[in-house]
Amino acid sequence: MTDGPFSPYTDNLDRDAALAQLRHATAGADDGEIFFERVRSEAMVFDDGRLKTASYDASEGFGLRAVNGEVSGYAHSTEISESALKRATETARLAVGDGGGTWADGPQATNEKLYTDADPIAGASFPVKLESLREMDAYARDLDPRIVQVTASIAASLQEVEILRPEGTSVRDVRPMTRVNVSVMVEQNGRRESGSAGGGGRVGLDGLLDPADWKVKIREALRVAVVNLEAVPAPAGIMDVVLGPGWPGILLHEAIGHGLEGDFNRKGSSAFAGLMGQRIAAEGVTVLDDGTIPDRRGSISIDDEGTPSGKNILIEDGILVGYMQDRQNARLMGVKATGNGRRESYAHAPMPRMTNTYMLGGNTKPGDIVADLKDGIYAVGFGGGQVDITNGKFVFNCTEAYRVQNGVVGAPVKGATLIGDGATALKQIRGIGNDMALDPGMGNCGKAGQWVPVGVGQPTLMIGGLTVGGSAT
């Protein structure tokens, strides 16, 4: 594997041979492609005053797909060669059978680039990265004597893809990704609490390694940890909840985002199946999935089928107006692909996935929304969560939340979980702030065993009647 620009065509495989195999694999099918990929990634973790791990990974391979109706034949290999393609063709053709498919037009090409194609791993030397981690550790420990542990990490990767279509066209995308994370643990009177902060995107490392950037992250992690030192047990019961802007959009992502992906709706397994054109949310609620925002973690110039990413409205003023579609589900549902066909790697077939999913802001000042909260929770930080796609029921853990009574923000609470279902929560949105923000660039989304980077966002929101699970009696 070389450090030059990725090309799948070598002495072991020329383009004409690859195209011939692809055309054979998809003869009589509806659709198909070869997805060539090379990925290089590096990660460093500095924990408790020392470099704990440093890793570098490199992989390449291809995935060949033939689609016939609802069936897909998929084969992949780490070996990019004509012989490997021939074996993959035999497997993929099993889905085509006797053929009879109607060939779908290929995606329209685009020259738009949403991010740099420079290799972020090469943007800083290993010694510079290591010294940056040491400086982060030292800066954090000097901030507060209560800090007993610091963990800082730097990650960078470069994904290079080429998608070959049976029509003879091909498209390429070079996708960088970087991220810096910091977590701290504080101790006071025998009690330990932690806080974390981080972010990144499809950008180089230079900005993230600037002390002006990572010092903000460290101070934020410390702030959250100190807040939690004072936290009291969270109350339990049904109450109104105000969600902060930005990262709390992860609740929106999980609670309704997956339910608006095309495959779940085509199969009727989504809580939103069959509701196109109907009101599914309160007035003023507009939700988009937008893969076209420059440099964002969830953005893609093209999706993993070669379709340009789009700015897709899903819910407009409370009305369901669109789903996220890959090519197969769009064709079967009689609509256009939306640029949401994504895959974790060459070893995975594409499926409808989110990119950057967010709710637009309203006209209300965030302070006024909190002031209207009579008795509830103000949640501004979230950890893990779970959702059932078929009914939209979700459970989310709060990492930073406060009790609010008569519009006054009180003590921080610990152990709060938010429980509800997406369809009901959408209709119970009672306040939409004018402070829409995107997350700092730290989201990953899992579906059917595949993980892809995503972005989320929202303004301050009030949602009525959520179940809050807590530990207070």
N, C-alpha and C positions, 0 to 999 in steps of 0.2 A: 504494500500500500504506500503510495507516494503522497507528498505534501502538496503537489500541484493540483490544479482544478480537476474535479472528478469527471471521468468519462468512463462509461461502461464498455466502450468499444476498444478492444485490445487485440493482440494476436490470437486470443482465445475466442473472440466474438467480434464479428463486424456487424455494422448496422443492417445490411441487407439480409444477413442470416437471421438476425433477431426479428426483423420484420416478417420474414417468411414463416418463422415458427409461430409468431403471434397470429398471423392471418390463418394459418392452419388451425390453431387452437380455437379461434373465434368464428370459423366458417359455419354459417347457419345459426349463429348466436345473435343476441340482441346488442351486446356490448362487451367490452373487454379492454385490457391494456397490460403493458409491462411497466411495473414500478421499480426503477433502479434507485438504489440509495447507498450513500456512504455517510457514516456518522462518526465524529470524533468528539470525545468529551473528557473533561478534566474536573476533578473536585478535590478540595483541600479542606480539612476540618482541624481547627486549632481548639483544643479542649483542655481546660484546667492547666493552662500555662505551657502546653507543649503541642507540637504537631502530632495529632492522633492518627490521621489517615491522609494519604495523598494517593490519588488514583488517576490513571489515564486509560481510556478505553477507545478502541477503534473497531468498527465493524462495517461490512458492506455486503450487499446481496441484492436479490431481485424477488419480486412477487409477480406471478402471471395469473390473470383472472379472465375467465370466460363466463358471461352472464346470459342465461336463457330463462326468461320469465322471472319467477321468484327464486330460481336456483342459481347458485354461483359455484363454479369450479375454481379452486384456488390452490396454487402450488408455489413454494418459495425455496430458495437455496442461498447459501452463503457463497457459493461458487458461481461467478458470472462467466459462463462459457456456453458455447453452442451445444455441447453435450448435455449440460445441466438444463438448458432451455428445452431440449428435445424431451427429456424426461418429464419436465413440468408440463409440456404441451399434452402429453399422453394423459396426465392426471386431470388437467383442466377440461379436456374434451369430454370427460365422463359426464359433465353437467349439461353438455350440449345435446348429447344423444343423437337423434335423427335430425336435429336442426329445426327448421320451421320458424326461426326467430325473425323479427323485423328490425333491421339494423338502425340504431339510434345515431343521430347526427353527433359529431364530436363537439366538444366544448369550444367556445370562441376564444381565441388567443388574446392575451393582453401583454403589453409591455410595461405595465405599471409595477414599480418596485416600492414596497412599503418599508424596507429596512436595508441596512448595509449588507454587503456580501463579504465583508472583511472577517477573517478568522479571529474571534475574540480570544481564543487560547493563546495566540501569538501576540496579542495586544500588550501583554506584560510578561516579563520573564518570571521563572519560578522563584528566584530570590526576592524579587519585588513583591510577589504575592505573599510569600512567607513573611517578609518584613511587615507588610500591611496587616496581616493577621496578628503579629506580635504587638503592633501599635494599637490595634483594636482592643486586645486583651489588657494592655497596660492602661489605656485611656479609661476603659470601663472600671477597672479596679481603683483608679484614682478618683473616680466620681463620688463614690459612696463607700464608707468602711463596712457597710452591711453586706456588700457583695461577697459571696463566698465561692462562686463559680461563674466562669464565663465560657461560652462556646461561640466561636465565630467560624463561618464557612464561606468559601468562594467556589462558585461553580460556573463553568463555561462550556459551551458545546457548539458545534457546527454541523448542521444536517444539509447534505447536498442531494437533491433528487432530480431524476429525469424520468419523464413519463412518455412512453412510446405508444402511439395509437395505431390501430390497423390501417387507418387511412394514410399512414405514412408520415403524419405530423408528430412532433415531439415538443414538449415544453420542459423548462428547467426552473428550479428554484433553489436558492442558497439561503439557508435559514440559521442565523446566529441566535444564541440564547445565553444570557448571563444572569447571575443572581448572587447577592450577598445577604447573608442572614446572621443575626446576632441574638443570642439568648443569655440572660443573666439569672442567677439565683441569689436571693437576699435572705438574710437570717436576722431575726430580731426577737429577743426573749424566747428563744427556743423554737420559734415558728419560722418555717421556710416557705417562700413563695417564689414563683418565677415569672418572667415576662420575656417576650420575644418580639422582634421586628425585622423586617427585611424587604427585599424586592429586587426588581430588575426588569428585563425585557429583551427585545431583539436589538440590543445595543452592544457597543464595546464595553470593555472593563474599565476604561480610563476614568469615566465619570463615577463609577461605583467605588473605585479605589481612591477617589479623592477624599481626604479626611473630612471635608465639609459635608460630604454625603453620608459617610458611615458614622460620623459622630452624632448626626441626627437620629439614625437608627438605634444607636446604643442608648441615647438619652430616652428615646421612646420605650425601649425594652425595660429600662430601669424604672421609668414612670409607672408602667403597668405592674411590674413586680411590687413596687412600694404601695400602690393602690391596693393590691391584693393582700398585703400585710394587714390592712385595716378592715378587710372584708368580713362581714357577718354572714351567718347562714341565710341563704336565699329563701324567701317565702314560697309557698306552694299554693296553687289554685288557679282559677280562670281569671285572667285580668288583661287589661290593655297593655300593649308593649310598644315602646318607641325604639326603632332601630336607627343607629347612626348611619352616616353616609359612607360610601366606598366599600370596604371589604365585607360589611354585613350583607352586601348583595349576594354573597355565597348562599344565603338562605333562599333568595329568589332563584338562583341558578339551580339549586337542587330541587326546591319545592315545585317549580313549574317548568324550568328549562328542559329537563329531560322529557317531560310530558308533552312538549311541543316539537319533539324530533319526529321526522316523518315515519320512520319504521314502526314506532309504537302506535301511531295514529292509523297507518294503513292496516295494521293487524288488529286494530280495535282494542288494544290493551291499555291505552292511555286514558287517564281520567278526563282528558279533553277531546277524545275521539268523537267525531260527528258533530262538533259544536262550531264549525267554521261559520263566521258571520254572526254569531250569537254573543251576547254580553257574558263575559266570564270574569270580569273584574269591575271594580268601582270606577265611576267616572273620573277622568283625569289620568288613569293608569295607562301609560304607553311603554311597551317593552320592545327592545330591539336586540338582535344579534348582529354584531358588526365586526367582520374580520378585516376591515379596511383601515383601521386606525394605525397610523404609522408608529412603528417601534414597539407596539404593545405585545405583551406575552402571548396573547391569544390570537394575534393577527397572522394571516397567511396571504401572500400575494396570489397564490393559486391553492386550491385544495388538493388533496392527494389523489384526485382523479383528473386534475388539469383544469377544472372549472375556476375562473377567477372568483375570489371571495367577494362577498356582497354585504351591503348594509340593509339588512332585512327586518322589516317591521313585523313583529309577531302579534302584539296586542296594541290596538290603537284606540285610545280613549275608552278603554274597557272592553272593546270588541275584538274577538279573535279573528285575525286577518291573514295569518300565515303560519306555516310550519318550516322547520329547517330540513332541507332535503339533500340527499346525495343523488346520483344519477339513477340508480336502480329504483329507489322508492318514488322518486319524482315521476319517472316514466310510468310506473304501475298506477300512480294516482292521477296521471294526466295533467301534471303541472311541470313547471321548469325547475331544474336543479338550482340551488341557491348558493352553491360554493361551500357546503358544509360536509362534503364527503371526506372524512379524516381517518387516518390509521396511525397506530403507534409506531410501526416500522414496516419494512418490506415483508416481514413475516406475518403480517396481519392484513385481512381484507378491510376495505373502507366501509364506513357506516355513517349515518347522520350524527354529527357531533356539534356542540356549541363552539364558538370562538370567543368573542367578548360579548357577554350578555348583560344588559343593563336596563334600568328603568329611567326614563327622562324625569327631570325635575319639574316641580310645580311652581306656585307663586307664594307659598307660605314661608315665613322666616322660621328657621329651625327652633329658635328659642320660644316662639309662639306655640309650636307643636308640643314641646316639652311642658310648657306652662298649662296646656289643656289636659295634661295627664293627671287624673285625680288620684288614682291608686294603681300603681303598676311598676313596670321595670323599664329602665332605659339601658338598652344593650348596645354597646359600641364595638365589642370584639368577640369573634367566634373562633372556636376550634373545630373539631370534627363534627360530622353530622351524617345522618342516614335518611334515605327516602325510599318509599315503595312507589314505583312508577305507576302501577295499576290504579292506585287510589290517591296518590299524591301525599300520603301521610309522611310527616317528617319529624325528626328529633335532632335538635342542635344544642351543643354545649357552648355556654357563654364563657369567654375568657376575661371579659371586663364588662361588668354590668352594675347598675345602681338602682336602689329603691327610690321611687318617686311618689310623693304624697302631696296632694293639693298643689301640683305644679312645681314643687320644690325638690330638687335633686338632693337625696340624702346619702346615706352610707353606701359604700360599695358592697355588693353581695357576692358570695362564693357558692359554687355548686348549682347555679341556675341552668336549667335546660328549657328550651322552648319546644312545645309539642303542638302540632296542628296538621292541617292538610292544605295543600296549595290552592285548591279550588275555592275553599272557604276563606282562606286568608286573603286572596285577591279581592274578594267582594267586601271584606271588612277593613280595607284600607281607608282610614278616615282623615289622614293628613299627609300631604306630599310637600316636602321642603324644596326650597329654591337652591339647594346646595349639592346638586348631583356631583358625585366624584367617582372616579375609577379606583380600583384597588392598586396597591403599589407594585404589583407584578409578582405574585407568588402562588397563583392558583394552578392546581392539577385536577383533572377530571377523570374518573374511572367509569367505564362502561363495558360490560361483557369481557372483562379481563384486560381491556386496553386502557392505557393512560395517555392523555395528551395535555399540553399546556393550554390554559384558558385564562380569560380575564372576566371580572365581574364589576358591577357598579350600581349605585343607586343614590338617591337623595335621602335625607332624614325622612322616615316614614312612621306613622302611627297605625298599628294594626290592632283591631279590637278583638277581644275574646279568645286570645291564645291561652293554652294551658301551660302554666309555668311549673315545672318540677323543681323542687327545692328540698332543703333539709330542715327548714325551720318549722316548728310546731305551732 
